[in-house]
Amino acid sequence: MSRVWFRRRSSGFGVTPCSWEGWTLTVLAMLLAAGVVLIAPGIRDNLWRPLFVVLGLAAVLVPYGLIARARRGG
């Protein structure tokens, strides 16, 4: 069986990292999400800026959630 990167939270919804791989993935996702938000003010067109933020955050957080779900333990 593959190694567990995340475990279920004791209270609330979601998972929490429990190995260095999980922490690395979490920090990487946070840095990429921050990059999307920091790049957004540079987009001059007011129509494209919110679309860029929404799609950029989705491109970071959806794969993160899928990986976290696949690598979680019981």
Secondary structure, DSSP 4 states (H G I P E B T S, - for coil): -PPP-EEE-SSSSSEEE-SHHHHHHHHHHHHHHHHHHHHGGG---TTHHHHHHHHHHHHHHHHHHHHHHHTB--
